[in-house]
Amino acid sequence: MTDDTTHTFSRRRAIKVFGAAGIAGLAGCSGGSDGSDGSDGSDGSDGSDGSDGSTTTESEDMTTESEGTTTSSSGNLEDSMMVYTTTDYSPVLTAFEEEYGVTVEQSVYPGPQVTSRFTTEAQSGELQADASIQSLQALTWESVAPYLAEIEVENGDAVMTEERRSVLEERGAYGKGWPIIVLPFGAPYNTQNVDTAPETWQDFLASKWENRLATPTTSMRSLYLLRQKQGDSADEAMSYLQDLDQNISQYTPASPPTVQAIIGGQYDQGVHMATHFVREGVDQGAPIDVAYPEYTLEHHNAVGVTADDQNDAPNLSREFARWVTSDAGQEAIQNELQFKPANPEMEHGHPHMQQRLEEYDPEMIPALYSQQQARDIDATLTENIDRIEAS
């Protein structure tokens, strides 16, 4: 079940190889150096995910009973499927397997590799994936979306807020990817070096933060857009980034190593980063915590289903999309993965992260942009901020 030449892992083998640390680092997105938004490397796909080798229980029929309720998955569903992911979703996939009596394999590719793998196979007519779990950003990119089916789910309003729907419709990508996890961006900090963390975006510009901040380079791209969504002109947003640049010690390649460097004291504070990487350090008693500015990026991990003409067996993957956006799937994300489900009515599965979200109560803003927008913004950043160009 493993193809070492293509780095394809079955779900269970990956756990065997990488162990629990893979789950602790979960974030599942694609397109960046660590995966989060399809281009700004903050989704947490650090590649350390997988599984443990055995096969899953299969049932002869497609009807199972759970806690007194009967779930029919209808007679035309396949008995197995393949999912491409940026990180390990074993607990969620196992819950689906147990409810439907099927087998789900996942192939884990770090960062942008899942997107390139998916599109390369699709373009050659050899796509092996029935579905993909990665950043909503990547699923709506022009190179990926044509190979995904536009689908509806039964409980769509539970995960597709009005603002998320508006952003997707503006991109012409509604129905191509369904949010299943929310990854709030924020500001991780070293609790031994920072007495009072910045709580507003203006606080990050104070002179006392000179040479104390760090952020992944591509986080500046989404911050540039975020400020414009809050009312800045393009010039005003760039002026803010130039002022912020004065206090940044280093632009980093990805969020996971940046958090580790903050824990180690190399930097005091991170700026505009995916914050789920803080969870493991908090659990281990490391000197790490997180603050949230008054508004921040709401990044999503999402599920997309391979289009019919790319796959002979799409029905089970469609059922998976319906399930993972339902209460049962969202509860698996909350309880088993300890993440914030896409359903805004549900709390973060990690108590400490939920506590911080309640304390700071940031306005969460979805921001999706096209591949061409990403290229244009990168050109603007490198033109106006010398150290980003140098990096």
N, C-alpha and C positions, 0 to 999 in steps of 0.2 A: 504494500500500500504506500510505499515511499519511492519516489523517484529522486535520488540524490543529485542527479545531473541537472535537474530543473528546479531543485529546492522545493519540491512539492511534498508537503507533509500531510499525512492523515491527521485528523484531529487528535486521536489518542497517542499517536507516536510523538507528536509535538510536545504533549504534556510530559511524556516519558523523558524526552531529551532536555526540556527546559525547566520543568518543575513549576512550583507555585509562583515563582518570581514572574513568570510570563503573564499570569493573570493579574498580578499586582500592578503590572505596567500597562494594562489594557487601555486601548483608546481607539483603535480601529478607524483610521481614515487613510486617505492616500494623497499622494502628489507632492508632499513636502519631504524634507530630509528626515522628519520623524512623523510625518503622516497626517497632520490634523486637518487641514482644510483643502486639501488638494493642491496646495502650493505653499502654504506657509508653515509647514512642518510642525504641527503642534498637536496632532491627533494621537500621538502615542504609539504609532506602529513602530516599535523599536525592534521588531523582528523576533523577540524572545517569547514566542507563543507556541502552543501546540497541544499534544495529547499523549495518550498512554498505551495504545497498541491493540486493545481488544476490540471485538465487534459489539455492536449494540443489539439489544433484544429486538427481534422483528416479530410482528404478529401476522397471522394468516389473513385476517380481515382488516378493514380500515376503520373499524369502529372500536373505540376504547372507552372504558369507564373510569372516571376520576372523581373521587370524593362525592360519589352519589350522583354525578351528572354524566350523561352520555354524550360523547362528542363524535359526530360522524364526519369523516373526512371525504366522503363520497367515493363511489366505486371507480372513478377514472384517475385516481392519483397513482403515481409511480411509487415504488417502494424504496427509492433512494434518490439522493441528489448531491450535487457538488456545489460548494460555496467558496468563492475566493474572498479572502479577508486580509486585512492588514495586521490583525492580531487575533488572539485566541478567544473565541466565543463559546468554548466548550460547555459551560453551564447552561447557557441559553439553548444551544443546539440539542443538548441532552434532554432538556425539558420538552422540547418539541418532539424529539424522537419518542420519548416515553408516552406522550399524549396521543401520537398518531401511529405508533408502531412501525416506524420507518427508520432508515439509516441515513444520516447526514455526514458527509465527509467535508472537511475544509482544507483548503490549501492556503497557507499563510505566506505572504510576501511582504517584506518590510517596506514601509514608506511608499514612494511612487511606483515601486515595482509592480504592485497589484494592478495599477491602472495601465501601465505599459504592457503587462502580460495579457490583460483582458482585451485591450484594443488590438494588439498584434495577432492574437489568436482569432479574434472576430474578423479582422480584415482578411485573413488567410482562409477563412471558412472552417477553422479547426478549433473553435471555442469549446472548451470543456466545462465551463461553469454554467450552472443553471441559475445562479444568483450571485450577487456580489454585495458584501458589506464593507463600505468604506465611507469617506466623507461625502456628505451631500454635495459639497462643492465639486468633487471629482465626478460624481455620477451625472451632474448636469453640464459637464464640459462638452464641447463640441466633438471631441474625439471619442467620447464614451456614450453619450446619450443615444446616438442612432442605433446602437446595438441593444438597447433596453426597451422593454415593453412598457407602454403607458397603461397603468393599471389603477383600479380603484380598490380600496380596502373597506371592510364593513364598518370599521370604527374610525374612519379617517379624521373626523372632527376632534377626536381625542388627542391626536398627535400633530395635526396640521392646524396650528393656530391661524387666525386671520392674517397676521403679519407674515408668517412663514409662507402661507398660500400666495399672498400678494407678491412677495419676492420671487417665488418660483414662477408665477404666471408672467411676471415682468420679464423673466429670462426665457419664457416659452418652454419651460421644462417641468411644468406641473404634472405629477403622476409618474415621472421617470424614477424618482427616488423618494422613499418615505422615511422621514426622521424616526429613529428609534431611541437615540441617546442624545442628550444635550451635554455639551462640554463647555462650561463657562470659562472665559478668559479672565485672568486676574493678575495679581502681583504677589508671587511667592517671596518670602523674606526669611532671613536668618534671625531667629529670635534672640540669639546671643549678641548680635551686632546692631540690631534695630530696636529702639525703644518704642517709637511711634511710627508705624508704617504710613506712607502716603495714602490718603483716602479720596483725593480728587486728582484729576489729571493735571491741574495747575501745581499741586504739591510736588509732582515729580520734577518740576523745573527749579525748585528751591536750590540755592547754592550749596547747601549742606549735602546734597546728593551727588555732587560732582565726583565722577570716577567711581561711583558706588553701584551703578545700575548695569544690568545686562539684559539682552533680549535677543531671540533669534532674528536674523536679518529680515526674514519674510514677514515677521509680525508687524514690522513697520508698514508693510503694504496694507494689511487689513486695518491697522490703526488709521492710516491715511483715509481710507474709505469710511471708517466708523465716524470719524470727526465730521466728515462731510454729511453723513446721514443725520448728524445732530445739529447741522446748521452752518458749519464752516464753509467758506468758499474753498476752492482748490488751493488758492494761494495761502489762505489762512491755515489750512490743514498742513501745508508744507512748512509754513513758518513755525508751527508748533513742533513738527518733527525736527526741524533744524535746531530749535532751542533745546529739545530733549536730547539731541545728539551730544550736546555739551556735557551732559551728566552721565552718558553711557560709557562704561569702562571698555566694553567689548561687545560686538555683535557676534552671536554664537550660531552654530549650524542647526541646532535643534533644541527642543524643550527638555527632554530627559537629562542629557548631560548638563544643561544649564541648572536644573534643579539640584543635581548632585554637586555642582560647583558652589551653589548657594549654601547647601548644607555644609560643605567643606570650608566655607568662609572666603572663597575666592572672590565672590561678589556678595554684597549685602542684600540686594533686592532685585527681583526680576520685574520686567514691565510687559504687560499685554501678552501673557503666555497662557497656554492651556494648563489648568491648575490641578487636573486629576492626578498628576504625577506626585503631588504633595502627599497623597493619602498614605502611601507606603512608609514614608519618612515619619509621618505623624504616628502611625501604628507602632513604629520601632523606637519612638522616643527621640528622634533626631531633632536638632534645633531648627525646625522648619514650620512655618505657618503661612497663611495666605490672607491678603486683603483684597477687597474689590473696590475699584473706583465707582463713581456714581452711575456711570453707564459703561457697558462693556460688551464684547462680542459674544453672541450665542452661536457657538459652532455645533454642528450636528454630525453624528454618525448616522448612516441611512442604509436601507436595503433597496437594491434594484434587482429586477427580474430580467433575465435574458430574453430578448425578443423571440417570438415564435419561429421566425425564419432562420434563427441562429441555433435553435435547439429543438430536438424532437420530443422533449419531455418537459414542458414548462409547467404543468399543472401543480405538481407538488411545491415548486418554488413560489408559485402564486399563493398557494395555501399558506406557505411559510410567511410570506409578506403580510397576509391577513392576520396570522396568528401573532407575529412579533409586534404588531401595532395594536393588538387587542389587550385587554386587561391582563390576561394570563401572561402574554409575552412581556409586557411592560413590568409586571411584578417580578418576572425572572431576571430582568435587567436590574431592577432595584435591589432585590434580595440576594441574588446569586452573584452578580457582578459588583454590587455596591456602587452603581453609577446613578446619575440623574436621568430618569426616564424622560422621553420626549413629551409624555403626557404632563402638562403643566400643573395638573391637580395632584401629582405624586411627588413626594419628597425625594431628596437625594438619598441613595442607599447607604452612604457613608455618614454616620451621625455627626462627625466633626465638620465635614464639608457642609452638611445641611445647617449646622449651627452658624457657620461663617456666612453662608448665604442669607440666613435670616438676620444676622447682625448688620450686615452691610446693605442688604436689600438693593442690589444694583439693578438698573434697568437693562434687560437683556435684549440685544438688538441683533437679529439675523442679518448677515451680509454675505451675499453670494455674488461672485463676479465671473465673467467669462475668461477663457484662456487669453483672448486678445486684450481684455482689460488688464489682466495680470502682466502681460508683456509691456503694455503701455505704462502702467504704474511703475514697474521695475525700471523702465528707461527714465522716467521722471525722477525716481529716487536716486539713481546713480548719477544723474545730471546735477542734482542739487545737494547731495550729501556725500562728501568725498570718501568717507570711511566705508560707506556701503559700496561705493564703486570699487574701492580697494579690496573689499572682502570677496 
